[in-house]
Amino acid sequence: MPADVASLLQSEDPAARSLGLERLSPSVAAQYSEALSKCLLDADALVRASALRAVEDVGAAATLPGLVEQLESFLKSGKTHAGGGSSSSSSSSSGARCAAALALAAVSPGSEQHAALIAPMLEEESSENFDSEDLSTISCVARRPKVSLRLPKCAAAEALGKLGPAGASYAPAVAKLLNDKSTEVRAIAADALASMGLDATTEEPALLKALQCEKQAKATAAYLNALAQGSRAKGVASYEVVNAIASSLSSPNPLVRAAAVAAMGGAGPQASLHLPKLMKALSDRSPQVKIAVVNALAELGPVGHVYAADVARLAHDEWQLPFVRCAAIDALANMGERGAAFEEEIAELVADSSEEVQDAASRFLQHATMMLTN
């Protein structure tokens, strides 16, 4: 590792420590696992965030000797020695517990021991008091860390979602956070349930109830995604889930409409009951909704592929934004023989005025050629 990176990690300046972590190569990270441990428990929120990214890049616990033991000890006792200008009182903060939990999930997926260690954090309450000394200022802009690096219960939910069946065994406890007063907490809980897949489908009633009562778009979108992921895991969606998703297709918020359309793509054959509503969304004002529609039609298989002609027309519509047209072309490529039938029409777009559309058309033709040769 370059000497300048090593010196940056030991700097008294939080911005310098963050820079050192960003320059840390995964190939040599094992030599500095102790420094990574200390940075994960640093007094500065952005240093902790940078350290977590570095640990996630490395992944395997075996390549970071001593890291797991240090983090386990910290979560059990709340006390450790944090270097780089950190104080022990700061390192025992809620933010440090968040970083420790997420790092353990990154380096030891599937660990029952770590799931049991992290799960109690779901009930931890923490105030968010980030003053100017807690946030590094980089390029004169103070950046706030993500919520799972600020609130222990959010960190626990996200970490459990990454711990496989061991983490999914705590799905009922995670589902309780769907009733939290914070929108961010509710959304994180839903995202965690979505990550748990089939093991979390027992919490479908809780998600449906939360969806019915939710007023905030961010949380609503997260509930829809969780319901869709559960349906994908089961291979089929219940009529109750499909109807709940369909109700959100008419939301005034484009974030919710896009999430509902995407969720419909994971609903399987039952989605055919609401295909007219889904196709109506193809003319939505929001580009993201249009993109969600073409992707959903491709995911739905034969019942969605029959609308390949509508997707091809969207790809040819020069009034659409280039990235919408590209999404339509890519969706056609995923529609099997139905999509390949529009090879001549897509070939015309190789000469389109948009370079992005040209590239998408070329990808489609390469894909179509591979289909024919196979």
C-alpha positions in Angstrom: 0.0 0.0 0.0 1.3 3.5 -0.8 2.8 5.2 2.2 0.5 8.2 1.7 -2.6 6.0 2.2 -1.2 4.6 5.4 -0.5 8.1 6.7 -4.0 9.3 5.7 -5.6 6.5 7.7 -3.7 7.8 10.8 -4.4 11.5 10.2 -6.2 13.6 12.8 -8.3 15.1 10.0 -11.6 13.1 9.3 -11.6 14.1 5.7 -8.1 12.7 5.3 -9.0 9.4 6.9 -12.0 9.2 4.6 -9.7 9.8 1.6 -7.3 7.1 2.8 -10.2 4.6 3.0 -11.4 5.5 -0.5 -7.9 4.8 -1.8 -7.6 1.6 0.0 -7.2 -1.3 -2.4 -9.1 -4.6 -1.5 -6.0 -6.5 -2.5 -4.0 -5.1 0.4 -6.8 -4.4 2.9 -5.9 -7.4 5.0 -2.7 -5.7 6.1 -4.8 -2.9 7.5 -7.7 -4.7 9.1 -6.9 -3.1 12.5 -7.1 0.4 10.9 -10.4 -0.6 9.2 -11.8 -1.7 12.6 -10.9 1.6 14.2 -12.4 3.6 11.3 -15.6 1.6 11.5 -15.9 2.9 15.1 -14.6 6.3 14.3 -16.0 9.5 15.9 -16.8 10.9 12.5 -19.9 9.6 10.6 -18.4 9.9 7.1 -15.2 8.0 8.1 -17.5 5.2 9.3 -19.3 5.3 6.0 -16.1 5.1 4.0 -14.8 2.3 6.2 -18.0 0.3 5.7 -17.7 0.7 1.9 -14.1 -0.5 2.1 -15.1 -3.6 4.1 -18.0 -4.4 1.7 -15.5 -4.2 -1.2 -13.3 -6.8 0.5 -16.2 -9.1 1.6 -14.7 -12.2 3.1 -13.9 -12.2 6.8 -10.9 -14.5 6.2 -9.1 -11.7 4.4 -9.5 -9.2 7.3 -7.9 -11.0 10.3 -9.2 -9.8 13.7 -11.9 -7.6 12.3 -14.8 -9.9 13.2 -13.6 -10.4 16.7 -13.1 -6.6 17.3 -16.6 -5.8 16.0 -18.2 -8.7 18.0 -16.5 -7.4 21.2 -17.6 -3.9 20.5 -21.3 -4.8 20.0 -21.2 -6.9 23.2 -19.6 -4.3 25.4 -20.0 -1.0 23.6 -16.4 -0.3 24.4 -13.3 -0.3 22.1 -10.3 1.8 21.2 -10.9 3.9 18.1 -7.8 5.4 16.5 -7.3 8.3 14.1 -8.3 10.9 16.5 -11.5 9.2 17.7 -12.5 9.1 21.4 -13.8 6.0 23.1 -17.0 7.8 24.0 -17.6 8.7 20.4 -16.8 5.2 19.2 -19.5 3.8 21.5 -22.1 6.0 19.7 -25.1 4.7 17.9 -23.4 5.4 14.6 -20.5 3.1 15.5 -22.9 0.3 16.4 -24.6 0.7 13.1 -21.3 0.5 11.2 -20.3 -2.6 13.2 -23.5 -4.4 12.5 -23.4 -3.7 8.8 -19.8 -4.7 8.6 -20.4 -8.0 10.3 -23.2 -8.7 7.8 -20.9 -7.9 4.9 -18.0 -10.2 6.0 -20.0 -13.1 7.5 -23.3 -13.7 5.6 -25.3 -16.5 7.0 -23.9 -16.3 10.5 -26.5 -17.3 13.1 -24.2 -15.9 15.9 -24.1 -12.5 14.3 -27.8 -12.5 13.6 -28.5 -13.1 17.3 -26.0 -10.4 18.2 -27.5 -7.8 15.9 -31.2 -8.6 16.4 -31.6 -6.8 19.8 -30.6 -3.6 18.0 -34.1 -3.6 16.3 -35.5 -2.3 19.6 -32.8 0.4 20.2 -34.0 4.0 20.1 -31.5 6.7 19.2 -31.8 10.5 18.7 -30.3 11.9 15.6 -28.0 14.7 16.8 -25.3 15.2 14.2 -23.5 18.5 14.8 -20.8 20.0 12.7 -18.1 18.1 14.6 -19.7 14.7 13.7 -19.8 15.2 10.0 -16.7 15.7 7.9 -16.8 18.6 5.4 -15.5 17.6 2.1 -15.4 20.2 -0.7 -17.2 22.5 1.8 -20.3 20.3 1.7 -21.5 18.4 4.8 -22.9 15.1 3.7 -25.4 13.1 5.9 -24.8 9.4 6.1 -27.5 7.0 5.1 -30.2 6.2 7.7 -28.8 2.7 8.4 -25.6 4.3 9.5 -27.5 6.7 11.8 -30.1 4.6 13.5 -29.3 1.2 15.1 -32.7 -0.3 14.4 -32.3 0.5 10.7 -28.8 -0.9 10.7 -30.1 -4.1 12.3 -32.9 -4.5 9.8 -30.6 -4.0 6.9 -27.9 -6.3 8.3 -30.4 -9.1 9.1 -31.7 -8.8 5.5 -28.2 -9.6 4.3 -27.6 -12.6 6.7 -29.7 -15.1 4.7 -31.9 -17.6 6.6 -30.2 -16.7 9.9 -31.3 -13.1 9.5 -34.7 -14.0 8.1 -35.6 -15.9 11.2 -36.0 -12.4 12.7 -38.5 -11.3 10.1 -41.4 -10.9 12.6 -39.2 -8.5 14.7 -38.3 -6.6 11.5 -41.9 -6.4 10.5 -42.7 -4.6 13.8 -40.8 -1.6 12.4 -43.4 -1.2 9.8 -45.3 0.6 12.5 -42.5 3.0 13.4 -43.2 6.7 13.4 -40.3 7.4 11.0 -40.8 7.0 7.3 -37.2 6.1 6.8 -37.4 3.3 9.4 -40.6 1.9 7.8 -38.9 1.9 4.4 -35.8 0.2 5.6 -37.8 -2.5 7.4 -39.7 -3.2 4.1 -36.4 -3.3 2.2 -35.1 -5.8 4.7 -38.1 -8.0 4.3 -37.7 -7.8 0.5 -34.1 -9.0 0.9 -35.2 -12.0 3.0 -37.3 -13.4 0.1 -39.3 -16.5 0.7 -38.4 -16.7 4.4 -40.2 -13.3 5.0 -43.4 -14.1 3.1 -45.1 -14.9 6.5 -45.0 -11.1 7.0 -47.2 -10.5 3.9 -50.3 -9.6 6.0 -48.2 -7.0 7.9 -47.0 -5.4 4.6 -50.5 -5.3 3.2 -51.8 -3.6 6.3 -48.9 -1.1 6.3 -49.5 -0.4 2.6 -53.2 0.4 3.2 -52.4 2.9 6.0 -49.2 4.5 4.5 -49.3 8.1 3.4 -45.6 8.6 2.4 -44.4 7.7 -1.1 -41.0 6.4 0.0 -42.4 3.8 2.4 -45.2 2.9 0.0 -42.8 2.2 -2.7 -40.8 0.0 -0.4 -43.9 -2.0 0.7 -44.7 -2.6 -2.9 -41.2 -3.9 -3.7 -41.3 -6.2 -0.7 -44.6 -7.6 -1.7 -43.3 -8.2 -5.2 -40.1 -9.8 -4.0 -42.2 -12.2 -1.9 -44.4 -13.0 -4.8 -41.3 -13.7 -7.0 -39.9 -16.0 -4.3 -43.1 -17.9 -4.1 -43.5 -18.0 -7.9 -47.0 -16.5 -7.7 -48.8 -13.6 -6.1 -52.0 -13.9 -4.1 -55.1 -12.1 -5.5 -55.0 -9.9 -2.4 -51.4 -8.8 -3.2 -52.2 -8.2 -6.9 -55.2 -6.1 -6.1 -53.3 -4.1 -3.5 -50.5 -3.4 -6.1 -53.1 -2.5 -8.8 -54.7 0.1 -6.4 -51.4 1.9 -6.3 -51.1 2.2 -10.1 -53.4 5.3 -9.9 -51.3 7.0 -7.2 -50.7 10.7 -7.8 -47.0 10.2 -7.0 -44.8 8.9 -9.8 -42.5 7.1 -7.4 -45.4 5.0 -6.2 -46.8 4.4 -9.7 -43.4 3.2 -10.9 -43.0 0.9 -7.9 -46.5 -0.5 -8.4 -45.8 -1.2 -12.1 -42.5 -2.9 -11.2 -44.3 -4.9 -8.5 -46.9 -6.0 -11.1 -44.1 -7.5 -13.1 -43.3 -9.9 -10.2 -47.0 -10.9 -9.7 -47.0 -13.7 -12.3 -50.1 -14.9 -14.1 -52.5 -13.0 -11.7 -51.2 -9.8 -13.2 -53.2 -10.5 -16.3 -56.3 -9.3 -14.4 -54.9 -5.8 -14.4 -53.1 -5.6 -17.7 -55.3 -2.8 -19.1 -54.3 -0.6 -16.2 -50.7 -1.6 -16.7 -50.8 -0.7 -20.4 -52.4 2.6 -19.6 -49.3 3.5 -17.6 -47.3 3.2 -20.9 -48.5 6.7 -21.6 -47.7 8.0 -18.1 -46.1 11.5 -17.8 -43.2 10.0 -15.8 -40.3 8.5 -17.8 -39.5 6.2 -14.9 -43.1 4.8 -15.0 -42.8 4.1 -18.7 -39.5 2.2 -18.1 -41.1 0.2 -15.3 -43.9 -0.8 -17.7 -41.7 -2.2 -20.4 -39.6 -4.1 -17.9 -42.7 -5.5 -16.2 -44.1 -6.7 -19.6 -40.8 -8.5 -20.3 -40.8 -10.1 -16.8 -44.4 -11.3 -17.0 -43.6 -13.8 -19.8 -46.1 -14.7 -22.5 -49.0 -12.6 -21.0 -46.7 -9.5 -21.2 -44.9 -10.4 -24.4 -48.1 -10.1 -26.4 -47.7 -6.4 -26.1 -44.3 -6.4 -27.8 -45.8 -4.2 -30.6 -46.6 -1.5 -28.1 -43.1 -1.6 -26.7 -41.6 -1.5 -30.2 -43.7 1.6 -31.0 -42.4 3.3 -27.8 -38.8 2.5 -29.0 -39.6 4.3 -32.3 -41.2 7.3 -30.7 -38.8 10.2 -31.2 -40.7 12.3 -28.7 -39.7 10.0 -25.9 -36.4 10.6 -24.0 -33.5 8.4 -25.3 -33.2 6.4 -22.1 -36.9 5.5 -22.3 -36.5 4.3 -25.9 -33.4 2.3 -24.9 -35.3 0.7 -22.1 -38.0 -0.3 -24.6 -35.4 -1.8 -26.9 -33.8 -3.8 -24.1 -37.2 -5.0 -23.0 -37.9 -6.3 -26.5 -34.7 -8.2 -26.3 -36.0 -10.0 -23.2 -39.3 -10.9 -24.9 -38.0 -14.0 -26.7 -39.5 -14.8 -30.1 -42.2 -12.1 -29.7 -39.5 -9.4 -29.3 -37.2 -10.9 -32.0 -40.0 -10.6 -34.5 -39.3 -6.8 -34.5 -35.8 -7.2 -35.7 -36.3 -5.2 -38.9 -38.0 -2.4 -37.0 -35.2 -2.2 -34.5 -32.6 -2.4 -37.2 -33.8 1.0 -38.5 -32.8 2.6 -35.2 -29.1 1.8 -35.8 -29.2 5.1 -37.8 -31.2 7.0 -35.1 -30.2 10.6 -34.2 -29.6 9.4 -30.6 -26.3 7.6 -30.0 -27.8 5.9 -26.9 -30.6 4.5 -29.1 -28.1 3.4 -31.7 -26.2 1.5 -29.1 -29.4 -0.1 -27.7 -30.4 -1.2 -31.2 -27.0 -2.7 -31.9 -27.3 -4.7 -28.6 -30.7 -5.9 -29.6 -29.5 -7.1 -33.1 -26.6 -8.9 -31.5 -28.9 -10.6 -29.1 -31.3 -11.5 -31.9 -28.5 -13.1 -33.9 -27.4 -15.2 -30.9 -31.0 -16.4 -30.5 -31.1 -17.5 -34.1 -27.7 -19.3 -34.0 -28.7 -21.1 -30.8 
